[in-house]
Amino acid sequence: MNQLIKRAFLDTEDGQILYRIGGEGEALLLLHMNPRSSDEYRELMPIFAKNNRRVIAMDLMGFGDSDKPPRMYTIADYAKTAIALLDELGIKKTSIFGNHTGAFVAGEVAATYCDRIDKLILGNVAGFGEGGQAELFRRFDQGFKIKEDGSHLMERWLARSRYVGSAELNHRWVLDDLKCFGDPLYAVWAVGNYCLDASERFRLIKCPTLIIWGIDDMKEFERQSLAKANDRFFLSQAIPHGKVVEFEKGTICMMNQMPEEVSKVVIDFLNNSE
């Protein structure tokens, strides 16, 4: 753990939420993808903290070291937990950065609690459509299952071999995977139920918005029959005032693999007074 970043827990009626926090200045809340945790932002958090940001990253309920929720959570439920954390920390207004699942949650926060959001950064929002929704639900039903012979361990290790880049990073991803085994894939269910209404919800967003896409990431979703790469443009159509930045070599691991490039774009956006 970087010495700038500390860990703590928030008590809620549905269980405890782990969050990481560090730095001083204007607040920036980070929301991770499925099935990751706040570890997705391990490389980015110290950079933001050193650039005059009070940076907070939470493990969504059901992931990382947060408790499993007592029911299936919706994207709206996850948005409420983000607001609960801000309330606990006495933060009246924040910028928010979400990636994949975290981006859907961040968008819902900005749409529902617009008075609490300064600026919004949405990373790698896919346009799932009906076909993608069906595939999401199929994967939810399939889940992460523990196998008697332990073969699920090697399956998860090999799952990202095309793009993960290093054994150390793969190890961190697999640790997050394993914390989801034997329980429902909460966020997959939440996104599956939200994605067809996402355009309508995102049209409610009025705050300054930065849209980030890793092109390799979007192509990987197409390879997995989850979403066509070009369908991602529904987001910029729903938020026409959003600034778009694409990273041609950005993979699904881009927050860990290219933190300097990502942080520069985000910091420039946050510091822009226009």
N, C-alpha and C positions, 0 to 999 in steps of 0.2 A: 504493500500500500504506500503510495506517495505520501510524504510527510505533510503535504498541504491538505490532504483529503482525510477526513475522519468518517467513521461509520456510527450510525445510531438507529433506533427503532421508533416508529410511531405506533401507538396503540389505537386500534379502531374496534368498532363493534364486531367486525368480521375477522379480527386477528391482527397480528403485528406486520408492519411493513418496514423492511430494511431500506435505509437510504444512506447515501454518501454525500458529504457536504464539505465545502472548503472555499477559501477565498473571501474577499470583501469587495463590495460595490453593488452594482445593479444585479438583480437576481436573474439566473438562467436555469430553468428546469429542463432536465434531459430525460426522455422516455425511450426505453429500449425496444428492440424487436423481439419476436417469438422465435425460438425458445430461450433467448438470452436473458441477461440480467443487467444490472447497472455496470457490470464488468465490461459491457460493450463500450463504455465511455472511459475506460481506465486511462487510455492514452490522451484523450481529449480534455478530461477534467483539469489536470494541472496546467495545461496551456490556457484554458479559459480563466482559471483562477489567477494566473500570472498577468492576465490582461484585464484586471480590475472588474472581475465578475464574481459574485457570490453564486457558486455553481452547485446544483443539487441534482443527484440522479437517484431514482427510486427503483427498487425491484417491484415490478407489478405483482399483484396478488396472484399466487400460483406459480411464481417463478423465482429463481435465485434463492435467497434466504428469507423471503417473505412467506407468510403462512399461506396455506391453501384456503381459498374462500369457501364458505359453507354452501355455496350454490354456484351455478354457472353465472359468471359475470358478463355483463354487456359492456360495450364501449362506453356507454353513459355511466355505468358503475365505475369503470376505471377512471373516467374523467372526474367523478366525485372524489375518488381517493386522492387524485392529484391536488384538488382544491383543499381537501382536508389536510394534506401535508403543508401546503402554503399557509393555511390558517394556523397550524401548529407552530410554524416558524415565524409567524407575524409578518408575512410577506403580502402586502396589499396588491402589488402588481409585479408581474414577471414577464420576461420573454421565455419562450418554450420551444424546445427542439426535440422532435420525435422522429424516429426512424422505423420504417415498415409498420408493424403493429403500433408502435409508439407514435407514429405520425397520425394514424387514425384517431388515437386518443387525444393527441395534441390538437388536431383539427376540431374535435368535438368540444374540447375545453374552450377553444377560441370562439366557436359558434355559440356555445351556451353561456359562457361566463366572460363575455367580451370585455367587460369592465376590469377584468383581472389580468388581461394580456396586453403587453406592450408590442412585442414583435413575435412573429411565428416563423419557424423553420421546419419544413416538411421534407423528410428524406425518403426517397425510394417508395413512393406510394404507387402501387400497381393498380391497373384497371382490371379487376377480376372478371366482371361480367357474370352472366348466368353459368357459363361453362366453368369458370374459375371458382364460383361459389360452390358448385357441385363437387369439384375436386377438393376444395377446402373441407367440406363436410365429410367426404370420403376419408381424408387424412385424419380428421377428428375422430371418426369411428374407429379407424385403425389404431391410432394412439401410439404411445411408446410403451411396448410390452417387455417385461423382464423375461428372459428365456433361461431355462434350467441349465443349459450348457454354457451360458455366458456369452453366446455369440452376438448378442445385442451390443456388447461393448465394442467389438471390432467393427460391427456394422456402422456404429456412430463415428468411430475413428475414420473410417473410409468414406463417409458420406460427403465430405467436403474436400476430398483429396485433389480435385481439379483446381481449386482456387484458394485454399486456405493459406498456403505459402510457407508455414513454419509449424514444427511440431509443438512448440510452446503455445502458440495461439490455438492450434487445434485442441490441445489439452484443455485449455480454458473453455472452449466451446463445448467439448464433451462433458466437462464437469457440469455446465449449465444444463445440457441435455439430460444427464442422469438424475438431476434433481426434479425432473418432470416425469420420470418413469413411474408407472403404476397409478398415475392420476390423470384426469382428463386434460387434454390440451386446451386449457381455458381460453386463451387468446385466439386460437384458431376458430373456435366456436363463435367468439365475440365478433371477429372480423367477418366471418361467413354470414352472420346475421346483419351486419352493418353495411357491407360493401355495396349492395344494390341501392341503398339510400345515401351513399356517401356524397354523390354529386349534389344532391339537395342540401345536405348538411353543410358542405364546403362552400356553397353559394352564400351562406350566411356570414362568412368570414370577411371582415372589413379591415382588419389591422394590416400593417405592412407585412408582407409574406415573402419568404425566400423558399423556392422549390429546388431541391437537389435530387439529381438522378445519377446513379452509377449505371452506365450503359451495359456493362457486363452483367451486372446484377439483374437488370430488367430482361436481358436475353436469357439468363438462367431461369427466370420464371417462365419464359416461353418454352424453353427446353423441357421443363417439368410439367408443361400443360396447365399451368396455373393462370397465366395471364399473357396476352400478346404484348410485346414490347411497345408497340405503337398505341395501345389502348391507354397507356399512362397519361396521354395528353388530355384525358377527361379532367385532370386536376387543374391544368393551366386554363382550361376553358371555364371551369367552375370558379376559379380565382383569377380573373383576367389581369388584375393589378399585380399579380405575383411575379417576382423576378426569378428567372430560371437559369440554373447553372448545371451543366452536365459534365461528368467525369468519365471520359471514354473508357478508362481502365478500371473504373470503380466496380469492385465486386461486392457480393453480399457481406464481405468482411471489411468494407472500406473504412469504417469508423476506426478500426484497429490498424489497418494497413497503411493508410495515408492521412494520419492525423494533422500533419502540418498543412497539407493542401486543403483539407476540409475546414480546419480551424481558421485559416486565413480568409476563406470565403465567408464563413459565418461571422467572424469578428468584424470584417469590413462592413457587412450588412448591418450588424448591431450598432456599429459606431456611426453609420451614415444618418445624418439628421434630416434628410429629405423625407 
